[in-house]
């Protein structure tokens, strides 16, 4: 059993100053805290709940992420990858996608000179390994359970005040919003968002099968949305069923046996029919993009800045890219004797990430819209595109490297 006993170290009614206060101790927020802490900055992390301790016998969580090679490299630099690999995980070496009529495109690690394309981890285990690293760093204070009651600009104009629910006040020169799609930090700063709801939902279904542990993740496109399989440790897999929101609501009301029968009817025959539903969950598909990523003494990262169609599993990976760039920009400023929290430094972070995130979001939207319909002209066009994409070419390798964060 991994040690996951994390407690607040604050004292009610006190005021404490930190170089950085990170609101949100999830995967992206915790990674940012470690990266900034490694620069010698004092950091406080505010989180309302701690991750459940890990035991190998626990049921697999329904929330999993495909960690790209670039994210793996970041986690290694943060000092957590070795510990993370002692917990449940699956390396995957291939990605395949096709339509109902069988036009297949396959990507493999060999095509870009890698041993694997990435790993599948339960989100909780990624967060847990990051928290264990935080717990070993003297200059990071983890405040949990804790909630923010109020933000304020202090009189000197160069600091932000954060009032907690126990009466403590934190002051900081850089407030980092890593508090998710409904970010308190973003809302307090008055940063607007653009976006829409997709009128579709995704259902996550953990199954146990008679098939040994798999190494290829696949998805079949249908007019209603993709049907995907993500490998999980042992004889397990995670199925992702994208569909109309009402259809997903209907499926959510079925018992496990009824849901299994619907899966056998609507998933490709490639799926081993001898499986048992173990767990499920669902969420609506939304797109949100903040109009800017920073203000004076304030920056937002991860889902606080952008939520993306989960089609290619890029959500947490682009959040980790935010962390990588933000830490690099601040490290560069410190190394050159500049004011590391200055707006000019945060502007460089935004310039490096905003349009890259926009490109990824737009590409996923175009991909999803282009394949989730039965219009004949589009069908012919995308079938041709899939056949072209399946040719092992420099362009195909470049696209794969971009998806893995290697460019």
C-alpha positions as CSV (number, residue, x, y, z in Angstrom):
1,X,0.0,0.0,0.0
2,X,1.3,3.4,-1.0
3,X,1.4,6.1,1.7
4,X,-1.2,8.8,0.9
5,X,-1.6,10.5,4.2
6,X,-1.6,14.2,3.3
7,X,-2.7,16.8,5.8
8,X,-3.0,20.6,6.0
9,X,-0.1,22.3,7.8
10,X,-1.8,25.7,8.2
11,X,-2.9,27.3,11.4
12,X,-6.3,29.0,11.6
13,X,-6.3,32.7,11.2
14,X,-2.6,33.0,10.1
15,X,-1.3,34.9,7.1
16,X,1.4,33.2,5.1
17,X,3.3,34.3,2.0
18,X,4.3,32.0,-0.9
19,X,6.0,32.8,-4.1
20,X,3.3,30.8,-5.9
21,X,-0.1,29.6,-4.9
22,X,-1.6,26.9,-7.1
23,X,-5.4,26.5,-6.9
24,X,-6.2,22.9,-7.8
25,X,-4.1,19.9,-6.9
26,X,-5.1,17.6,-9.7
27,X,-2.7,16.1,-12.2
28,X,-1.8,19.4,-13.9
29,X,-1.8,21.6,-10.8
30,X,0.3,19.1,-8.9
31,X,2.8,18.9,-11.8
32,X,3.0,22.7,-11.9
33,X,3.7,22.9,-8.2
34,X,6.6,20.4,-8.4
35,X,8.1,22.1,-11.5
36,X,8.0,25.5,-9.9
37,X,9.2,24.1,-6.6
38,X,12.2,22.6,-8.3
39,X,13.2,26.1,-9.2
40,X,13.5,26.9,-5.5
41,X,10.2,28.9,-5.3
42,X,8.0,28.5,-2.2
43,X,4.7,27.0,-3.4
44,X,1.3,26.3,-1.7
45,X,-1.3,24.0,-3.3
46,X,-4.9,24.3,-2.4
47,X,-7.1,21.2,-3.0
48,X,-10.5,20.2,-1.5
49,X,-9.9,16.4,-1.6
50,X,-7.0,14.0,-1.5
51,X,-6.7,11.0,-3.9
52,X,-7.6,7.7,-2.4
53,X,-4.6,5.5,-1.4
54,X,-3.5,2.9,-3.8
55,X,-3.8,-0.9,-3.4
56,X,-3.2,-3.2,-6.3
57,X,-6.4,-5.2,-5.5
58,X,-8.6,-2.1,-5.9
59,X,-11.1,-2.1,-8.8
60,X,-9.8,-0.1,-11.7
61,X,-11.0,3.5,-11.9
62,X,-13.1,4.5,-14.8
63,X,-11.1,7.7,-15.4
64,X,-7.9,6.9,-17.3
65,X,-5.5,8.9,-19.5
66,X,-3.2,8.1,-22.4
67,X,0.1,9.7,-21.3
68,X,2.1,10.7,-24.4
69,X,5.9,10.3,-24.7
70,X,6.3,14.1,-24.1
71,X,4.2,13.8,-20.9
72,X,6.2,10.8,-19.8
73,X,9.4,12.9,-20.2
74,X,7.9,15.7,-18.1
75,X,6.8,13.3,-15.3
76,X,10.4,11.9,-15.3
77,X,11.9,15.3,-14.9
78,X,9.5,15.9,-12.1
79,X,10.8,12.8,-10.4
80,X,7.6,10.8,-10.4
81,X,7.7,8.4,-13.4
82,X,9.7,5.7,-11.6
83,X,7.2,5.6,-8.8
84,X,4.2,5.8,-11.2
85,X,5.5,2.7,-13.1
86,X,5.3,0.7,-9.9
87,X,1.5,1.1,-10.0
88,X,-0.9,-0.2,-12.5
89,X,-0.3,0.8,-16.1
90,X,-0.2,-0.4,-19.7
91,X,2.3,0.7,-22.4
92,X,0.7,0.9,-25.8
93,X,2.6,0.5,-29.0
94,X,-0.1,1.0,-31.7
95,X,-3.2,3.1,-32.5
96,X,-5.7,2.0,-35.1
97,X,-8.8,3.8,-36.5
98,X,-11.3,2.8,-39.1
99,X,-14.8,3.3,-40.4
100,X,-17.7,0.8,-40.6
101,X,-16.7,-0.2,-44.1
102,X,-13.2,-1.1,-42.9
103,X,-10.9,1.7,-44.2
104,X,-8.1,1.3,-41.6
105,X,-5.3,3.6,-40.6
106,X,-2.6,2.3,-38.2
107,X,0.1,4.1,-36.3
108,X,2.9,2.3,-34.5
109,X,5.7,3.2,-32.2
110,X,8.3,1.8,-34.7
111,X,7.3,4.5,-37.2
112,X,8.8,7.2,-35.0
113,X,11.6,5.2,-33.5
114,X,10.0,4.7,-30.1
115,X,9.4,1.6,-28.0
116,X,5.9,2.7,-27.2
117,X,3.5,5.6,-28.0
118,X,2.7,6.1,-24.4
119,X,1.1,4.6,-21.3
120,X,-2.4,4.3,-20.0
121,X,-2.8,5.2,-16.3
122,X,-5.7,5.8,-14.0
123,X,-5.9,9.5,-13.4
124,X,-5.9,9.0,-9.7
125,X,-2.6,7.2,-9.8
126,X,-0.9,10.0,-11.7
127,X,-2.2,12.5,-9.2
128,X,-1.2,10.2,-6.3
129,X,2.4,9.9,-7.5
130,X,2.6,13.6,-7.9
131,X,1.3,14.2,-4.4
132,X,3.9,11.8,-3.0
133,X,6.6,13.8,-4.7
134,X,5.2,17.0,-3.3
135,X,5.2,15.5,0.2
136,X,9.0,15.1,-0.1
137,X,9.6,18.7,-1.0
138,X,10.2,21.1,1.9
139,X,9.3,24.2,-0.1
140,X,5.8,23.0,-1.2
141,X,2.9,23.2,1.3
142,X,-0.1,21.0,0.5
143,X,-3.3,22.5,1.9
144,X,-6.0,19.8,1.9
145,X,-8.9,19.8,2.5
146,X,-9.1,23.5,1.8
147,X,-11.4,25.7,-0.3
148,X,-10.9,29.3,-1.5
149,X,-13.5,31.7,-0.2
150,X,-12.2,34.9,-1.8
151,X,-9.4,36.4,-3.9
152,X,-8.2,40.0,-3.7
153,X,-5.6,42.3,-5.1
154,X,-3.4,43.6,-2.4
155,X,-2.7,47.3,-2.0
156,X,0.9,47.1,-3.3
157,X,-0.6,45.9,-6.7
158,X,2.0,43.2,-7.0
159,X,0.4,40.5,-4.9
160,X,-2.8,38.5,-4.7
161,X,-4.5,37.5,-1.5
162,X,-6.3,34.1,-1.1
163,X,-8.7,33.7,1.8
164,X,-9.4,30.1,2.7
165,X,-12.4,28.5,4.3
166,X,-10.7,28.1,7.7
167,X,-9.9,31.8,7.9
168,X,-6.2,31.6,6.8
169,X,-5.0,34.2,4.3
170,X,-2.3,33.4,1.7
171,X,-0.5,36.1,-0.2
172,X,1.5,35.4,-3.4
173,X,3.2,37.0,-6.3
174,X,1.9,34.4,-8.7
175,X,-1.6,32.8,-8.6
176,X,-1.9,29.7,-10.8
177,X,-5.4,28.6,-11.7
178,X,-5.3,24.8,-12.2
179,X,-8.8,24.4,-10.9
180,X,-10.6,22.8,-13.9
181,X,-13.2,23.8,-16.4
182,X,-15.2,25.9,-14.0
183,X,-12.1,27.7,-12.7
184,X,-12.7,30.1,-9.7
185,X,-9.4,31.8,-10.6
186,X,-10.5,32.4,-14.2
187,X,-13.9,33.7,-13.2
188,X,-12.5,36.0,-10.5
189,X,-10.0,37.4,-13.1
190,X,-12.9,38.1,-15.5
191,X,-11.3,36.1,-18.2
192,X,-14.0,35.1,-20.7
193,X,-14.2,31.9,-22.6
194,X,-15.4,30.9,-26.1
195,X,-16.8,27.5,-26.9
196,X,-19.9,25.3,-27.1
197,X,-21.4,22.1,-26.0
198,X,-21.2,19.3,-28.6
199,X,-24.8,17.9,-27.8
200,X,-23.0,14.6,-27.4
201,X,-21.7,12.7,-24.4
202,X,-19.2,9.9,-23.8
203,X,-19.7,6.8,-21.7
204,X,-16.7,5.2,-20.1
205,X,-17.1,1.5,-19.4
206,X,-14.5,-0.7,-17.7
207,X,-14.7,-4.4,-18.7
208,X,-12.9,-7.6,-17.8
209,X,-12.3,-9.9,-20.8
210,X,-10.8,-13.3,-21.6
211,X,-8.3,-11.5,-23.9
212,X,-4.8,-11.0,-22.4
213,X,-3.5,-7.5,-21.8
214,X,-3.6,-5.6,-25.0
215,X,-1.1,-3.1,-26.4
216,X,-3.1,-1.4,-29.2
217,X,-5.8,1.2,-28.7
218,X,-8.4,1.4,-31.4
219,X,-11.5,3.3,-32.4
220,X,-14.2,2.7,-35.0
221,X,-16.0,5.7,-36.4
222,X,-19.8,5.5,-36.8
223,X,-22.3,8.2,-37.8
224,X,-23.4,8.4,-34.2
225,X,-19.8,8.8,-32.9
226,X,-16.7,6.7,-32.3
227,X,-16.5,3.4,-30.4
228,X,-13.1,3.1,-28.7
229,X,-11.0,0.6,-26.7
230,X,-8.3,1.6,-24.3
231,X,-6.1,-1.2,-22.9
232,X,-6.0,-1.6,-19.1
233,X,-3.8,-3.8,-17.0
234,X,-4.4,-7.5,-17.1
235,X,-7.5,-8.9,-18.8
236,X,-9.2,-5.5,-18.7
237,X,-10.1,-2.7,-21.0
238,X,-11.8,0.6,-21.0
239,X,-14.5,1.2,-23.7
240,X,-15.5,4.7,-24.7
241,X,-18.9,5.0,-26.3
242,X,-19.5,8.5,-27.9
243,X,-23.2,9.2,-28.9
244,X,-26.1,11.6,-28.7
245,X,-26.5,12.8,-25.1
246,X,-30.0,11.2,-24.8
247,X,-28.6,7.9,-26.0
248,X,-25.9,8.0,-23.4
249,X,-28.4,8.8,-20.7
250,X,-30.5,5.8,-21.8
251,X,-27.5,3.5,-21.7
252,X,-26.5,4.8,-18.2
253,X,-29.9,3.6,-16.9
254,X,-29.3,0.0,-18.0
255,X,-28.0,-2.7,-15.6
256,X,-24.6,-4.3,-16.3
257,X,-26.0,-7.3,-18.3
258,X,-28.2,-5.1,-20.4
259,X,-25.4,-2.6,-21.1
260,X,-23.1,-5.5,-22.1
261,X,-25.6,-6.7,-24.6
262,X,-25.9,-3.2,-26.2
263,X,-22.1,-3.1,-26.4
264,X,-22.0,-6.5,-28.3
265,X,-24.6,-5.1,-30.7
266,X,-22.9,-1.8,-31.4
267,X,-19.2,-2.2,-30.9
268,X,-17.0,-3.8,-33.7
269,X,-16.6,-7.6,-33.8
270,X,-12.9,-7.0,-33.0
271,X,-14.1,-6.7,-29.3
272,X,-13.9,-10.0,-27.5
273,X,-17.6,-10.8,-26.9
274,X,-16.8,-12.7,-23.7
275,X,-16.6,-9.8,-21.3
276,X,-18.2,-8.5,-18.1
277,X,-19.0,-4.9,-17.3
278,X,-17.2,-3.9,-14.1
279,X,-17.7,-0.1,-13.9
280,X,-19.1,2.9,-15.8
281,X,-19.4,6.6,-15.9
282,X,-20.4,9.3,-18.4
283,X,-19.7,13.0,-19.1
284,X,-20.9,15.6,-21.7
285,X,-18.6,16.7,-24.4
286,X,-17.7,20.4,-24.3
287,X,-15.2,22.8,-25.8
288,X,-14.0,25.8,-23.9
289,X,-11.1,28.1,-24.6
290,X,-10.1,31.1,-22.4
291,X,-9.7,34.3,-24.2
292,X,-6.3,34.8,-22.5
293,X,-4.1,32.8,-20.2
294,X,-2.7,35.5,-18.0
295,X,-3.1,38.8,-16.1
296,X,-0.7,40.5,-13.8
297,X,0.4,38.0,-11.1
298,X,-2.0,35.4,-12.5
299,X,-1.9,32.5,-15.0
300,X,-4.2,29.7,-15.9
301,X,-3.3,26.2,-17.1
302,X,-4.9,22.9,-18.0
303,X,-8.7,22.7,-18.1
304,X,-9.0,26.1,-16.6
305,X,-7.6,27.4,-19.9
306,X,-9.0,24.9,-22.3
307,X,-11.2,21.8,-22.5
308,X,-10.9,19.7,-25.7
309,X,-12.9,16.9,-27.3
310,X,-11.4,13.8,-25.7
311,X,-11.3,12.0,-29.0
312,X,-7.5,11.5,-29.2
313,X,-6.9,11.6,-25.4
314,X,-5.0,14.9,-25.6
315,X,-6.6,16.7,-22.6
316,X,-4.1,16.0,-19.9
317,X,-1.3,16.0,-22.4
318,X,-1.8,19.5,-23.5
319,X,-2.3,20.5,-19.8
320,X,1.2,19.0,-19.1
321,X,2.5,20.9,-22.1
322,X,1.2,24.1,-20.4
323,X,3.1,23.1,-17.3
324,X,6.3,22.4,-19.2
325,X,6.3,25.8,-21.0
326,X,5.3,27.8,-17.9
327,X,8.1,26.3,-15.8
328,X,10.6,26.8,-18.7
329,X,9.6,30.4,-19.1
330,X,9.9,31.1,-15.4
331,X,13.2,29.2,-15.1
332,X,14.6,31.3,-18.0
333,X,13.5,34.5,-16.3
334,X,15.1,33.5,-13.0
335,X,18.3,32.4,-14.8
336,X,18.6,35.8,-16.6
337,X,17.9,37.9,-13.4
338,X,14.5,39.0,-14.6
339,X,11.3,39.4,-12.5
340,X,10.0,35.9,-13.0
341,X,6.3,36.7,-12.2
342,X,6.2,39.8,-14.5
343,X,3.5,39.9,-17.1
344,X,6.1,39.8,-19.9
345,X,7.2,36.4,-18.8
346,X,3.6,35.1,-18.6
347,X,3.0,36.6,-22.0
348,X,5.7,34.4,-23.4
349,X,3.9,31.4,-21.9
350,X,0.7,32.4,-23.6
351,X,2.4,33.0,-26.9
352,X,3.9,29.5,-26.8
353,X,0.7,27.7,-25.9
354,X,-2.4,29.6,-27.1
355,X,-2.2,28.9,-30.8
356,X,-0.8,25.4,-30.3
357,X,-3.8,24.5,-28.1
358,X,-6.2,26.2,-30.6
359,X,-4.7,24.1,-33.4
360,X,-5.1,20.9,-31.5
361,X,-8.7,21.8,-30.5
362,X,-9.7,22.7,-34.0
363,X,-8.1,19.6,-35.5
364,X,-10.0,17.4,-33.1
365,X,-13.2,19.2,-33.9
366,X,-12.7,18.8,-37.6
367,X,-11.8,15.1,-37.3
368,X,-14.8,14.4,-35.1
369,X,-17.2,16.3,-37.4
370,X,-15.7,14.9,-40.5
371,X,-16.2,11.3,-39.4
372,X,-19.4,11.4,-37.4
373,X,-21.9,11.5,-40.3
374,X,-22.9,9.6,-43.4
375,X,-22.8,12.4,-46.1
376,X,-21.5,10.7,-49.2
377,X,-19.0,13.4,-50.4
378,X,-17.4,13.5,-46.9
379,X,-17.4,9.7,-46.7
380,X,-15.5,9.5,-50.0
381,X,-13.1,12.2,-48.9
382,X,-12.3,10.8,-45.5
383,X,-12.0,7.2,-46.9
384,X,-9.4,8.6,-49.3
385,X,-7.7,10.4,-46.4
386,X,-7.6,7.3,-44.3
387,X,-6.0,5.3,-47.1
388,X,-3.5,8.1,-47.7
389,X,-2.8,8.4,-44.0
390,X,-2.0,4.6,-43.8
391,X,0.9,5.0,-46.2
392,X,4.1,5.1,-44.2
393,X,5.4,8.5,-45.2
394,X,7.4,11.4,-43.7
395,X,4.0,13.3,-43.3
396,X,2.5,10.4,-41.4
397,X,5.5,10.3,-39.1
398,X,5.4,14.0,-38.6
399,X,1.7,13.9,-37.6
400,X,2.4,11.1,-35.1
401,X,5.3,12.9,-33.6
402,X,3.1,16.0,-33.2
403,X,0.4,14.0,-31.4
404,X,3.0,12.5,-29.1
405,X,4.4,16.0,-28.3
406,X,7.8,15.2,-29.8
407,X,7.8,18.2,-32.2
